[in-house]
Amino acid sequence: MAVIHKTTMTPGKLELLASWLPGRPWYAGSASAPAPEKAGGFRLDDPEGAVGIEFMVVNDASGERPVTHLVPLTYRDKPLEGAAEEALVGTSEHGVLGKRWVYDGAHDPVLQERLLAFLAGRAEPQAQSVSDTPDPSVVAHGTGGGLPAGLTATGVTDGADGTGIAVRSADGGELVLRLVRLLEGEQTGPETDPATTRAYGTADWNLPAGGRARGLFAVLRDAAR
């Protein structure tokens, strides 16, 4: 399990996000004065122990209305080979581990594989800020049909409605893993329809005005044909 170091990062994660978020097509805060604030999240472990994986939730009250974004991040000790320029959130000096390259995890193959493993029930979510502590509030929901074998991410598309990760199964089936970037309360309907949805994940976060919310953060569906 990942070890959470009680140390500093310079610049900090929220500083990096304040510079990076306005360039994202799904960002709904103020592009001129972003103000991300930590609102929750969780981690997944890299079995190789090389890549840190954090699903961060941030509130932002800089726009016309307060919003909540999902920002999955990965932390590496060297640049991610082949990563798109926009995938790099920035670099930061970690007080224990040294220089870290911080990426939008949607574009990182390690996070992609671990998120698919979580939805398949093979990866246990961990507390965001405590070492060796599972987080049972983060739940993977199957819809009864099971997941195909050999799922592999093949591409990423960012848009105003979120991020879609193209996924292919071992038998050639095509699916889409959607990351819900603008988080809202509990959702039902097409997003969780067992006719098209294979699995989805739910979690809790803090609301901008206080209190807690729970809702979808990732949905694995059959690709539209």
N, CA, C and O of each residue as an XYZ file, in Angstrom:
900
protein
N       0.834     -1.198      0.000
C       0.000      0.000      0.000
C       0.870      1.250      0.000
O       2.003      1.224      0.482
N       0.342      2.339     -0.539
C       1.101      3.571     -0.655
C       1.363      4.185      0.711
O       0.524      4.111      1.608
N       2.540      4.793      0.860
C       2.891      5.525      2.064
C       2.638      7.003      1.822
O       3.130      7.568      0.845
N       1.873      7.629      2.707
C       1.584      9.056      2.605
C       2.605      9.798      3.458
O       2.606      9.661      4.681
N       3.467     10.576      2.828
C       4.492     11.317      3.547
C       3.917     12.625      4.083
O       3.269     13.376      3.354
N       4.158     12.881      5.344
C       3.737     14.144      5.955
C       4.829     15.179      5.695
O       5.701     15.407      6.534
N       4.766     15.798      4.526
C       5.804     16.725      4.112
C       5.205     17.789      3.211
O       3.984     17.945      3.161
N       6.038     18.514      2.507
C       5.577     19.605      1.662
C       5.815     19.295      0.187
O       6.647     18.459     -0.165
N       5.064     19.991     -0.665
C       5.317     20.011     -2.104
C       5.367     21.473     -2.525
O       4.485     22.257     -2.177
N       6.398     21.835     -3.274
C       6.590     23.217     -3.699
C       6.811     23.282     -5.216
O       7.816     22.768     -5.706
N       5.884     23.909     -5.976
C       4.608     24.469     -5.514
C       3.640     23.370     -5.080
O       3.822     22.199     -5.415
N       2.612     23.763     -4.334
C       1.622     22.815     -3.862
C       0.674     22.365     -4.958
O       0.632     22.951     -6.040
N      -0.080     21.329     -4.671
C      -1.003     20.773     -5.666
C      -2.045     21.799     -6.118
O      -2.327     21.917     -7.311
N      -2.613     22.540     -5.166
C      -3.645     23.506     -5.530
C      -3.060     24.652     -6.352
O      -3.735     25.196     -7.226
N      -1.805     25.021     -6.075
C      -1.150     26.040     -6.903
C      -0.989     25.553     -8.342
O      -1.245     26.293     -9.292
N      -0.566     24.309     -8.486
C      -0.423     23.749     -9.831
C      -1.766     23.716    -10.551
O      -1.856     24.059    -11.730
N      -2.804     23.303     -9.839
C      -4.121     23.208    -10.467
C      -4.667     24.582    -10.854
O      -5.340     24.713    -11.876
N      -4.386     25.602    -10.049
C      -4.881     26.936    -10.366
C      -4.324     27.433    -11.703
O      -4.979     28.202    -12.407
N      -3.118     26.991    -12.047
C      -2.527     27.381    -13.330
C      -3.004     26.504    -14.480
O      -3.114     26.962    -15.617
N      -3.284     25.249    -14.177
C      -3.592     24.262    -15.215
C      -5.076     24.183    -15.561
O      -5.425     24.004    -16.728
N      -5.942     24.313    -14.581
C      -7.376     24.100    -14.796
C      -8.004     24.993    -15.859
O      -8.803     24.495    -16.652
N      -7.684     26.296    -15.919
C      -8.376     27.152    -16.909
C      -8.216     26.703    -18.350
O      -9.032     27.080    -19.191
N      -7.218     25.927    -18.665
C      -7.031     25.454    -20.027
C      -7.798     24.192    -20.364
O      -7.742     23.725    -21.502
N      -8.527     23.617    -19.382
C      -9.270     22.387    -19.634
C     -10.645     22.714    -20.206
O     -11.301     23.636    -19.720
N     -11.099     21.988    -21.222
C     -12.406     22.283    -21.828
C     -13.583     22.034    -20.892
O     -14.667     22.577    -21.105
N     -13.382     21.222    -19.864
C     -14.462     20.897    -18.929
C     -14.470     21.792    -17.687
O     -15.354     21.661    -16.840
N     -13.498     22.699    -17.571
C     -13.406     23.547    -16.376
C     -14.545     24.555    -16.363
O     -14.803     25.213    -17.371
N     -15.233     24.683    -15.219
C     -16.424     25.526    -15.136
C     -16.264     26.691    -14.171
O     -17.246     27.356    -13.841
N     -15.028     26.951    -13.707
C     -14.786     28.102    -12.849
C     -14.361     29.308    -13.657
O     -14.562     29.353    -14.870
N     -13.771     30.293    -12.980
C     -13.311     31.509    -13.644
C     -11.929     31.280    -14.241
O     -10.989     30.933    -13.526
N     -11.806     31.472    -15.553
C     -10.525     31.273    -16.214
C      -9.497     32.316    -15.791
O      -8.293     32.064    -15.855
N      -9.966     33.489    -15.357
C      -9.047     34.562    -14.986
C      -8.600     34.491    -13.528
O      -7.544     35.018    -13.177
N      -9.397     33.843    -12.680
C      -9.058     33.800    -11.260
C      -9.502     32.483    -10.628
O     -10.322     32.497     -9.710
N      -8.983     31.348    -11.092
C      -9.392     30.064    -10.522
C      -9.039     29.981     -9.038
O      -8.030     30.531     -8.598
N      -9.882     29.288     -8.276
C      -9.668     29.205     -6.830
C      -9.991     27.804     -6.321
O     -10.926     27.638     -5.539
N      -9.230     26.788     -6.752
C      -9.520     25.429     -6.294
C      -9.223     25.233     -4.806
O      -8.210     25.710     -4.294
N     -10.114     24.531     -4.131
C      -9.942     24.193     -2.724
C     -10.235     22.699     -2.556
O     -11.189     22.176     -3.132
N      -9.424     22.039     -1.780
C      -9.577     20.594     -1.591
C     -10.931     20.266     -0.980
O     -11.349     20.894     -0.007
N     -11.622     19.268     -1.561
C     -12.954     18.903     -1.097
C     -13.111     17.405     -0.866
O     -14.203     16.942     -0.535
N     -12.026     16.638     -1.038
C     -12.121     15.196     -0.821
C     -11.291     14.437     -1.835
O     -10.502     15.011     -2.586
N     -11.493     13.133     -1.836
C     -10.774     12.284     -2.777
C     -10.331     10.979     -2.159
O     -10.679     10.668     -1.020
N      -9.563     10.217     -2.915
C      -9.057      8.925     -2.462
C      -7.862      8.555     -3.331
O      -7.507      9.279     -4.262
N      -7.253      7.430     -3.018
C      -6.094      6.960     -3.775
C      -6.294      5.517     -4.219
O      -7.086      4.774     -3.638
N      -5.569      5.144     -5.248
C      -5.418      3.750     -5.646
C      -3.933      3.428     -5.645
O      -3.108      4.296     -5.934
N      -3.589      2.204     -5.327
C      -2.188      1.800     -5.270
C      -1.689      1.309     -6.622
O      -2.399      0.601     -7.337
N      -0.468      1.688     -6.963
C       0.256      1.105     -8.086
C       0.952     -0.150     -7.570
O       1.802     -0.038     -6.687
N       0.632     -1.342     -8.081
C       1.265     -2.571     -7.583
C       2.786     -2.535     -7.670
O       3.467     -3.197     -6.886
N       3.326     -1.762     -8.623
C       4.778     -1.663     -8.772
C       5.380     -0.653     -7.805
O       6.599     -0.608     -7.635
N       4.541      0.152     -7.173
C       5.030      1.128     -6.208
C       5.759      2.313     -6.811
O       6.421      3.057     -6.087
N       5.656      2.509     -8.119
C       6.428      3.559     -8.788
C       5.635      4.846     -8.996
O       6.218      5.930     -9.027
N       4.327      4.743     -9.137
C       3.500      5.891     -9.498
C       2.472      6.159     -8.399
O       1.736      5.258     -7.996
N       2.428      7.397     -7.920
C       1.379      7.778     -6.980
C       0.099      8.079     -7.738
O       0.135      8.718     -8.789
N      -1.036      7.623     -7.211
C      -2.336      7.794     -7.879
C      -3.310      8.416     -6.886
O      -3.614      7.826     -5.849
N      -3.793      9.602     -7.206
C      -4.732     10.304     -6.330
C      -5.905     10.826     -7.143
O      -5.716     11.481     -8.168
N      -7.101     10.538     -6.690
C      -8.312     11.120     -7.268
C      -8.698     12.286     -6.366
O      -9.283     12.090     -5.301
N      -8.369     13.495     -6.795
C      -8.621     14.681     -5.977
C      -9.929     15.339     -6.403
O     -10.228     15.446     -7.592
N     -10.697     15.774     -5.418
C     -11.912     16.551     -5.659
C     -11.654     17.965     -5.162
O     -11.195     18.164     -4.038
N     -11.956     18.953     -6.016
C     -11.754     20.351     -5.623
C     -13.029     21.149     -5.850
O     -13.710     20.991     -6.863
N     -13.336     22.005     -4.889
C     -14.397     22.997     -5.064
C     -13.784     24.276     -5.613
O     -12.613     24.568     -5.373
N     -14.589     25.037     -6.355
C     -14.107     26.291     -6.928
C     -15.273     27.269     -6.984
O     -16.255     27.046     -7.692
N     -15.150     28.358     -6.226
C     -16.228     29.351     -6.158
C     -15.888     30.607     -6.950
O     -16.446     31.674     -6.691
N     -14.975     30.490     -7.914
C     -14.515     31.676     -8.642
C     -15.442     32.106     -9.772
O     -15.346     33.239    -10.243
N     -16.331     31.231    -10.214
C     -17.203     31.533    -11.341
C     -18.551     32.070    -10.924
O     -18.718     32.592     -9.821
N     -19.518     31.934    -11.826
C     -20.861     32.437    -11.545
C     -21.534     31.666    -10.425
O     -22.379     32.208     -9.712
N     -21.166     30.417    -10.271
C     -21.697     29.600     -9.174
C     -20.600     28.648     -8.712
O     -19.719     28.305     -9.500
N     -20.631     28.216     -7.458
C     -19.629     27.259     -6.984
C     -19.761     25.930     -7.728
O     -20.870     25.469     -7.996
N     -18.640     25.329     -8.053
C     -18.638     24.047     -8.762
C     -17.653     23.104     -8.091
O     -16.795     23.522     -7.314
N     -17.795     21.820     -8.408
C     -16.922     20.787     -7.865
C     -16.365     19.969     -9.013
O     -17.123     19.459     -9.838
N     -15.049     19.839     -9.076
C     -14.392     19.109    -10.150
C     -13.658     17.880     -9.620
O     -13.143     17.870     -8.502
N     -13.628     16.851    -10.454
C     -12.794     15.676    -10.213
C     -11.499     15.856    -11.000
O     -11.517     16.094    -12.208
N     -10.367     15.738    -10.284
C      -9.065     15.866    -10.940
C      -8.190     14.679    -10.530
O      -7.512     14.748     -9.504
N      -8.189     13.601    -11.301
C      -7.300     12.475    -10.982
C      -5.859     12.850    -11.334
O      -5.594     13.360    -12.422
N      -4.942     12.599    -10.420
C      -3.549     12.983    -10.601
C      -2.630     11.781    -10.438
O      -2.916     10.867     -9.664
N      -1.533     11.792    -11.168
C      -0.467     10.820    -10.932
C       0.829     11.570    -10.670
O       1.048     12.672    -11.172
N       1.678     10.942     -9.872
C       2.943     11.540     -9.456
C       4.071     10.587     -9.857
O       4.072      9.418     -9.472
N       5.023     11.094    -10.629
C       6.107     10.279    -11.168
C       7.465     10.910    -10.868
O       7.570     12.116    -10.643
N       8.510     10.061    -10.871
C       9.859     10.562    -10.614
C      10.594     10.949    -11.893
O      11.758     11.348    -11.851
N       9.916     10.830    -13.019
C      10.475     11.267    -14.294
C       9.317     11.482    -15.259
O       8.210     11.001    -15.015
N       9.561     12.202    -16.357
C       8.465     12.467    -17.303
C       7.842     11.187    -17.851
O       8.520     10.173    -18.019
N       6.552     11.250    -18.125
C       5.812     10.135    -18.716
C       6.052     10.133    -20.216
O       5.641     11.056    -20.919
N       6.703      9.116    -20.694
C       7.046      9.030    -22.112
C       5.792      8.988    -22.977
O       4.876      8.206    -22.723
N       5.761      9.836    -23.998
C       4.652      9.848    -24.940
C       3.438     10.614    -24.487
O       2.443     10.654    -25.212
N       3.474     11.239    -23.294
C       2.302     11.962    -22.799
C       2.078     13.243    -23.581
O       3.031     13.913    -23.978
N       0.830     13.576    -23.800
C       0.486     14.829    -24.471
C       0.896     16.007    -23.596
O       0.911     15.906    -22.369
N       1.224     17.115    -24.231
C       1.686     18.291    -23.490
C       0.666     18.746    -22.463
O       1.030     19.127    -21.350
N      -0.614     18.708    -22.830
C      -1.651     19.182    -21.921
C      -1.881     18.249    -20.737
O      -2.568     18.613    -19.782
N      -1.314     17.053    -20.796
C      -1.477     16.111    -19.695
C      -0.606     16.460    -18.500
O      -0.898     16.029    -17.385
N       0.452     17.226    -18.703
C       1.345     17.597    -17.608
C       0.746     18.766    -16.832
O       0.608     19.869    -17.360
N       0.392     18.513    -15.575
C      -0.123     19.572    -14.712
C       1.016     20.487    -14.274
O       0.843     21.702    -14.177
N       2.173     19.900    -14.013
C       3.338     20.683    -13.627
C       4.344     19.820    -12.888
O       4.149     18.615    -12.733
N       5.416     20.442    -12.435
C       6.412     19.749    -11.620
C       6.461     20.392    -10.245
O       6.158     21.574    -10.083
N       6.849     19.588     -9.252
C       6.872     20.063     -7.876
C       7.989     19.368     -7.120
O       8.337     18.224     -7.413
N       8.544     20.067     -6.149
C       9.602     19.490     -5.321
C       8.974     18.901     -4.062
O       8.428     19.619     -3.225
N       9.063     17.589     -3.950
C       8.520     16.861     -2.805
C       9.575     16.831     -1.699
O      10.749     16.573     -1.962
N       9.151     17.096     -0.462
C      10.102     17.193      0.630
C      10.862     15.928      0.938
O      11.932     15.989      1.544
N      10.338     14.769      0.537
C      10.997     13.487      0.784
C      11.477     12.847     -0.511
O      12.593     12.331     -0.571
N      10.654     12.876     -1.534
C      10.925     12.132     -2.765
C      11.644     12.947     -3.839
O      12.072     12.392     -4.851
N      11.780     14.245     -3.632
C      12.446     15.070     -4.633
C      11.498     15.524     -5.725
O      10.289     15.612     -5.508
N      12.037     15.811     -6.885
C      11.230     16.361     -7.979
C      10.211     15.342     -8.469
O      10.532     14.180     -8.717
N       8.972     15.810     -8.600
C       7.884     14.958     -9.076
C       7.229     15.612    -10.289
O       7.019     16.824    -10.329
N       6.915     14.784    -11.265
C       6.144     15.223    -12.428
C       4.691     14.860    -12.153
O       4.369     13.695    -11.921
N       3.824     15.852    -12.179
C       2.417     15.665    -11.827
C       1.584     15.685    -13.110
O       1.632     16.648    -13.875
N       0.827     14.621    -13.334
C       0.056     14.473    -14.574
C      -1.438     14.380    -14.314
O      -1.884     13.942    -13.253
N      -2.200     14.807    -15.321
C      -3.629     14.499    -15.361
C      -3.727     12.988    -15.529
O      -3.395     12.448    -16.584
N      -4.182     12.316    -14.485
C      -4.153     10.858    -14.472
C      -4.973     10.196    -15.559
O      -4.746      9.029    -15.879
N      -5.924     10.920    -16.134
C      -6.716     10.342    -17.222
C      -5.846      9.950    -18.399
O      -6.217      9.077    -19.183
N      -4.685     10.590    -18.532
C      -3.767     10.324    -19.638
C      -2.628      9.384    -19.236
O      -1.734      9.117    -20.039
N      -2.655      8.889    -18.017
C      -1.565      8.042    -17.510
C      -2.000      6.574    -17.550
O      -3.011      6.222    -16.943
N      -1.257      5.714    -18.252
C      -1.677      4.311    -18.371
C      -1.751      3.564    -17.038
O      -2.519      2.610    -16.916
N      -0.979      3.973    -16.052
C      -1.044      3.296    -14.754
C      -2.369      3.595    -14.075
O      -3.016      2.686    -13.556
N      -2.781      4.853    -14.071
C      -4.092      5.168    -13.482
C      -5.213      4.528    -14.282
O      -6.162      4.009    -13.694
N      -5.129      4.551    -15.596
C      -6.170      3.937    -16.407
C      -6.362      2.467    -16.034
O      -7.489      2.007    -15.854
N      -5.256      1.738    -15.920
C      -5.330      0.309    -15.597
C      -5.884      0.085    -14.205
O      -6.686     -0.824    -13.994
N      -5.461      0.912    -13.242
C      -5.922      0.750    -11.862
C      -7.397      1.115    -11.709
O      -8.105      0.490    -10.919
N      -7.871      2.115    -12.451
C      -9.283      2.473    -12.380
C     -10.146      1.360    -12.961
O     -11.204      1.051    -12.412
N      -9.715      0.760    -14.051
C     -10.436     -0.382    -14.606
C     -10.423     -1.552    -13.627
O     -11.420     -2.261    -13.489
N      -9.289     -1.756    -12.946
C      -9.208     -2.822    -11.944
C     -10.164     -2.551    -10.786
O     -10.805     -3.475    -10.285
N     -10.266     -1.299    -10.357
C     -11.215     -0.933     -9.299
C     -12.645     -1.250     -9.713
O     -13.398     -1.840     -8.940
N     -13.023     -0.863    -10.926
C     -14.394     -1.116    -11.387
C     -14.682     -2.603    -11.518
O     -15.834     -3.027    -11.437
N     -13.630     -3.397    -11.721
C     -13.782     -4.849    -11.809
C     -13.701     -5.527    -10.452
O     -13.823     -6.748    -10.358
N     -13.493     -4.732     -9.384
C     -13.412     -5.296     -8.036
C     -12.056     -5.856     -7.673
O     -11.947     -6.663     -6.750
N     -11.007     -5.437     -8.393
C      -9.672     -5.975     -8.157
C      -8.696     -4.961     -7.565
O      -7.509     -5.260     -7.434
N      -9.168     -3.778     -7.207
C      -8.312     -2.760     -6.604
C      -9.096     -2.065     -5.499
O     -10.203     -1.578     -5.730
N      -8.530     -2.018     -4.312
C      -9.220     -1.451     -3.151
C      -8.854      0.021     -2.977
O      -7.674      0.348     -2.849
N      -9.851      0.918     -2.971
C      -9.555      2.343     -2.763
C      -8.912      2.572     -1.395
O      -9.224      1.886     -0.421
N      -8.013      3.545     -1.345
C      -7.300      3.886     -0.123
C      -7.619      5.313      0.297
O      -7.951      6.159     -0.533
N      -7.513      5.568      1.605
C      -7.741      6.908      2.127
C      -6.779      7.897      1.477
O      -5.632      7.563      1.181
N      -7.255      9.099      1.262
C      -6.475     10.106      0.546
C      -5.236     10.551      1.307
O      -4.200     10.810      0.696
N      -5.325     10.644      2.627
C      -4.249     11.276      3.389
C      -3.703     10.421      4.538
O      -2.968     10.922      5.389
N      -4.061      9.133      4.561
C      -3.593      8.246      5.633
C      -3.008      6.990      5.007
O      -3.638      6.385      4.138
N      -1.813      6.585      5.433
C      -1.161      5.409      4.864
C      -1.881      4.129      5.256
O      -2.438      4.021      6.348
N      -1.859      3.160      4.344
C      -2.325      1.797      4.616
C      -3.732      1.746      5.211
O      -3.996      0.976      6.135
N      -4.628      2.571      4.673
C      -5.984      2.631      5.216
C      -7.003      2.588      4.090
O      -7.111      3.552      3.332
N      -7.754      1.497      3.957
C      -8.782      1.436      2.910
C      -9.866      2.493      3.123
O     -10.113      2.921      4.251
N     -10.511      2.909      2.030
C     -11.617      3.857      2.093
C     -12.878      3.155      1.586
O     -13.111      3.105      0.378
N     -13.699      2.609      2.500
C     -14.885      1.849      2.083
C     -15.996      2.715      1.512
O     -16.975      2.182      0.990
N     -15.871      4.047      1.596
C     -16.919      4.913      1.053
C     -16.850      5.015     -0.470
O     -17.807      5.449     -1.111
N     -15.724      4.616     -1.042
C     -15.569      4.629     -2.506
C     -15.964      3.246     -3.008
O     -15.330      2.250     -2.658
N     -17.007      3.183     -3.824
C     -17.629      1.897     -4.145
C     -17.733      1.695     -5.654
O     -18.130      2.600     -6.389
N     -17.374      0.504     -6.100
C     -17.580      0.097     -7.495
C     -18.881     -0.679     -7.588
O     -19.121     -1.590     -6.796
N     -19.718     -0.325     -8.548
C     -21.017     -0.959     -8.733
C     -21.030     -1.690    -10.072
O     -20.808     -1.077    -11.116
N     -21.286     -2.982    -10.049
C     -21.502     -3.719    -11.284
C     -22.967     -3.665    -11.649
O     -23.815     -3.420    -10.790
N     -23.273     -3.888    -12.904
C     -24.671     -3.841    -13.338
C     -25.202     -5.216    -13.723
O     -26.250     -5.335    -14.358
N     -24.471     -6.245    -13.334
C     -24.974     -7.596    -13.527
C     -24.370     -8.376    -14.660
O     -24.383     -9.607    -14.637
N     -23.840     -7.697    -15.651
C     -23.306     -8.398    -16.813
C     -21.843     -8.774    -16.697
O     -21.342     -9.551    -17.510
N     -21.137     -8.236    -15.695
C     -19.713     -8.505    -15.588
C     -18.910     -7.706    -16.598
O     -19.467     -7.153    -17.546
N     -17.602     -7.645    -16.394
C     -16.730     -6.901    -17.299
C     -16.000     -7.859    -18.224
O     -15.617     -8.953    -17.811
N     -15.804     -7.452    -19.483
C     -15.045     -8.294    -20.405
C     -13.606     -8.456    -19.919
O     -13.117     -7.642    -19.136
N     -12.939     -9.488    -20.378
C     -11.549     -9.733    -19.998
C     -10.605     -8.873    -20.824
O     -10.929     -8.455    -21.936
N      -9.427     -8.618    -20.256
C      -8.358     -7.963    -21.002
C      -8.650     -6.545    -21.431
O      -8.388     -6.183    -22.579
N      -9.188     -5.728    -20.533
C      -9.513     -4.347    -20.887
C      -8.237     -3.506    -20.960
O      -7.396     -3.554    -20.063
N      -8.109     -2.739    -22.039
C      -6.940     -1.887    -22.255
C      -7.380     -0.538    -22.782
O      -8.180     -0.467    -23.715
N      -6.861      0.550    -22.190
C      -7.159      1.889    -22.669
C      -6.403      2.158    -23.963
O      -5.232      1.802    -24.092
N      -7.087      2.797    -24.929
C      -6.472      3.024    -26.242
C      -6.433      4.489    -26.656
O      -5.803      4.818    -27.662
N      -7.086      5.379    -25.911
C      -7.071      6.789    -26.289
C      -7.876      7.617    -25.312
O      -8.700      7.084    -24.568
N      -7.638      8.937    -25.310
C      -8.304      9.838    -24.373
C      -8.835     11.054    -25.130
O      -8.150     11.620    -25.982
N     -10.067     11.443    -24.803
C     -10.673     12.634    -25.400
C     -11.232     13.518    -24.288
O     -12.063     13.072    -23.497
N     -10.775     14.777    -24.226
C     -11.318     15.750    -23.281
C     -12.309     16.644    -24.002
O     -12.050     17.108    -25.112
N     -13.453     16.885    -23.361
C     -14.464     17.753    -23.938
C     -15.192     18.514    -22.858
O     -14.906     18.350    -21.672
N     -16.134     19.346    -23.263
C     -16.871     20.157    -22.308
C     -17.665     19.308    -21.322
O     -17.946     19.752    -20.209
N     -18.028     18.089    -21.720
C     -18.835     17.228    -20.858
C     -17.999     16.252    -20.045
O     -18.557     15.372    -19.391
N     -16.674     16.382    -20.067
C     -15.832     15.497    -19.273
C     -14.745     14.851    -20.106
O     -14.367     15.355    -21.164
N     -14.246     13.723    -19.613
C     -13.150     13.018    -20.274
C     -13.578     11.596    -20.602
O     -14.082     10.874    -19.742
N     -13.372     11.203    -21.852
C     -13.681      9.845    -22.279
C     -12.411      9.088    -22.597
O     -11.572      9.560    -23.364
N     -12.271      7.914    -22.009
C     -11.122      7.046    -22.270
C     -11.618      5.859    -23.085
O     -12.429      5.068    -22.604
N     -11.136      5.736    -24.306
C     -11.524      4.600    -25.140
C     -10.881      3.331    -24.603
O      -9.699      3.327    -24.259
N     -11.657      2.255    -24.530
C     -11.194      0.989    -23.955
C     -11.544     -0.143    -24.906
O     -12.634     -0.175    -25.477
N     -10.613     -1.069    -25.069
C     -10.858     -2.242    -25.898
C     -10.667     -3.501    -25.060
O      -9.749     -3.578    -24.244
N     -11.535     -4.482    -25.265
C     -11.429     -5.755    -24.546
C     -10.625     -6.750    -25.370
O     -10.346     -6.518    -26.546
N     -10.260     -7.853    -24.744
C      -9.443     -8.862    -25.420
C     -10.130     -9.444    -26.641
O      -9.462     -9.879    -27.578
N     -11.463     -9.458    -26.642
C     -12.196    -10.008    -27.782
C     -12.546     -8.946    -28.827
O     -13.322     -9.210    -29.745
N     -11.975     -7.749    -28.687
C     -12.201     -6.695    -29.664
C     -13.370     -5.778    -29.384
O     -13.650     -4.876    -30.174
N     -14.068     -5.992    -28.261
C     -15.179     -5.117    -27.919
C     -14.703     -3.713    -27.578
O     -13.600     -3.532    -27.062
N     -15.537     -2.720    -27.866
C     -15.171     -1.331    -27.621
C     -16.070     -0.725    -26.544
O     -17.295     -0.838    -26.588
N     -15.419     -0.081    -25.578
C     -16.126      0.556    -24.473
C     -15.572      1.962    -24.278
O     -14.564      2.335    -24.880
N     -16.252      2.747    -23.420
C     -15.780      4.076    -23.060
C     -15.835      4.204    -21.539
O     -16.858      3.936    -20.910
N     -14.716      4.617    -20.976
C     -14.644      4.909    -19.547
C     -14.738      6.423    -19.393
O     -13.807      7.146    -19.745
N     -15.856      6.897    -18.869
C     -16.069      8.340    -18.748
C     -15.753      8.806    -17.343
O     -16.276      8.264    -16.368
N     -14.895      9.814    -17.237
C     -14.619     10.478    -15.970
C     -15.535     11.686    -15.849
O     -15.551     12.554    -16.721
N     -16.294     11.737    -14.769
C     -17.223     12.836    -14.542
C     -16.422     13.983    -13.936
O     -16.088     13.943    -12.752
N     -16.117     14.987    -14.721
C     -15.267     16.086    -14.253
C     -16.038     17.100    -13.410
O     -15.497     17.631    -12.440
N     -17.290     17.373    -13.765
C     -18.119     18.293    -12.999
C     -19.043     17.447    -12.130
O     -20.048     16.917    -12.605
N     -18.692     17.327    -10.861
C     -19.402     16.420     -9.968
C     -20.705     17.028     -9.486
O     -20.793     18.212     -9.163
N     -21.720     16.164     -9.452
C     -23.024     16.548     -8.949
C     -23.502     15.446     -8.012
O     -22.785     14.477     -7.762
N     -24.724     15.604     -7.492
C     -25.256     14.616     -6.574
C     -25.577     13.303     -7.253
O     -25.292     13.120     -8.437
N     -26.170     12.388     -6.505
C     -26.486     11.050     -6.991
C     -27.241     11.112     -8.313
O     -28.222     11.844     -8.445
N     -26.774     10.336     -9.289
C     -27.385     10.326    -10.609
C     -27.915      8.930    -10.937
O     -27.357      7.916    -10.517
N     -28.994      8.910    -11.690
C     -29.524      7.650    -12.218
C     -29.868      7.909    -13.679
O     -29.543      8.963    -14.225
N     -30.522      6.950    -14.302
C     -30.908      7.151    -15.694
C     -29.895      6.558    -16.639
O     -29.339      5.499    -16.349
N     -29.629      7.210    -17.776
C     -28.744      6.635    -18.798
C     -27.360      6.285    -18.280
O     -26.763      5.310    -18.736
N     -26.829      7.070    -17.322
C     -25.486      6.823    -16.828
C     -25.347      5.478    -16.122
O     -24.265      4.891    -16.109
N     -26.426      4.994    -15.541
C     -26.358      3.740    -14.792
C     -27.307      2.677    -15.341
O     -27.615      1.705    -14.651
N     -27.766      2.855    -16.562
C     -28.669      1.903    -17.199
C     -27.918      0.595    -17.481
O     -26.948      0.604    -18.240
N     -28.342     -0.523    -16.891
C     -27.633     -1.787    -17.101
C     -27.640     -2.269    -18.540
O     -26.872     -3.164    -18.894
N     -28.495     -1.692    -19.378
C     -28.514     -2.093    -20.779
C     -27.252     -1.638    -21.511
O     -26.839     -2.261    -22.489
N     -26.643     -0.555    -21.037
C     -25.456     -0.028    -21.714
C     -24.263      0.155    -20.783
O     -23.129      0.255    -21.252
N     -24.496      0.200    -19.477
C     -23.431      0.453    -18.507
C     -22.913     -0.852    -17.922
O     -23.699     -1.698    -17.496
N     -21.595     -1.021    -17.900
C     -20.979     -2.225    -17.340
C     -20.646     -2.059    -15.860
O     -20.793     -3.002    -15.082
N     -20.197     -0.863    -15.467
C     -19.835     -0.614    -14.070
C     -19.700      0.891    -13.867
O     -19.504      1.647    -14.819
N     -19.809      1.310    -12.608
C     -19.601      2.727    -12.295
C     -19.109      2.852    -10.851
O     -19.295      1.953    -10.031
N     -18.477      3.991    -10.569
C     -17.948      4.227     -9.236
C     -18.603      5.426     -8.587
O     -18.904      6.412     -9.261
N     -18.829      5.354     -7.275
C     -19.387      6.475     -6.521
C     -18.490      6.789     -5.332
O     -17.789      5.921     -4.812
N     -18.529      8.050     -4.915
C     -17.723      8.506     -3.783
C     -18.394      9.717     -3.148
O     -19.365     10.258     -3.676
N     -17.850     10.135     -1.993
C     -18.347     11.299     -1.272
C     -17.384     12.473     -1.443
O     -16.205     12.286     -1.741
N     -17.905     13.682     -1.250
C     -17.042     14.862     -1.207
C     -17.754     15.965     -0.426
O     -18.955     15.888     -0.163
N     -16.986     16.988     -0.062
C     -17.526     18.138      0.654
C     -18.089     19.152     -0.332
O     -17.480     19.422     -1.366
N     -19.246     19.710     -0.014
C     -19.879     20.717     -0.859
C     -19.288     22.097     -0.595
O     -18.822     22.363      0.513
N     -19.298     22.985     -1.600
C     -18.742     24.331     -1.411
C     -19.390     25.102     -0.256
O     -18.714     25.856      0.443
N     -20.693     24.913     -0.057
C     -21.405     25.656      0.977
C     -21.506     24.895      2.289
O     -22.200     25.326      3.210
N     -20.813     23.762      2.375
C     -20.895     22.932      3.569
C     -21.754     21.703      3.335
O     -22.551     21.667      2.397
N     -21.597     20.708      4.173
C     -22.314     19.454      4.009
C     -21.577     18.523      3.060
O     -20.490     18.837      2.574
N     -22.182     17.379      2.806
C     -21.562     16.347      1.989
C     -22.472     15.972      0.832
O     -23.692     16.118      0.912
N     -21.870     15.490     -0.237
C     -22.611     14.969     -1.387
C     -22.011     13.629     -1.764
O     -20.886     13.298     -1.391
N     -22.790     12.869     -2.512
C     -22.315     11.585     -3.020
C     -22.804     11.431     -4.453
O     -23.952     11.755     -4.760
N     -21.943     10.941     -5.324
C     -22.365     10.782     -6.695
C     -21.368     10.016     -7.530
O     -20.385      9.479     -7.018
N     -21.633      9.971     -8.818
C     -20.793      9.263     -9.782
C     -19.491     10.010    -10.034
O     -19.466     11.240    -10.073
N     -18.406      9.250    -10.204
C     -17.180      9.877    -10.670
C     -16.598      9.161    -11.887
O     -15.764      9.728    -12.592
N     -17.024      7.930    -12.142
C     -16.531      7.198    -13.322
C     -17.589      6.205    -13.772
O     -18.245      5.568    -12.948
N     -17.755      6.077    -15.094
C     -18.749      5.173    -15.666
C     -18.128      4.436    -16.844
O     -17.571      5.067    -17.743
N     -18.216      3.110    -16.850
C     -17.727      2.286    -17.955
C     -18.935      1.790    -18.732
O     -19.777      1.067    -18.200
N     -19.011      2.191    -20.011
C     -20.165      1.839    -20.843
C     -19.712      1.255    -22.153
O     -18.572      1.459    -22.571
N     -20.606      0.524    -22.812
C     -20.355      0.079    -24.170
C     -20.294      1.299    -25.080
O     -21.075      2.238    -24.922
N     -19.373      1.283    -26.023
C     -19.243      2.405    -26.951
C     -20.465      2.466    -27.848
O     -21.033      1.437    -28.211
N     -20.867      3.682    -28.203
C     -22.006      3.863    -29.108
C     -21.628      3.330    -30.487
O     -20.503      3.515    -30.950
N     -22.562      2.683    -31.121
C     -22.328      2.108    -32.452
C     -23.280      2.731    -33.456
O     -23.246      2.384    -34.636
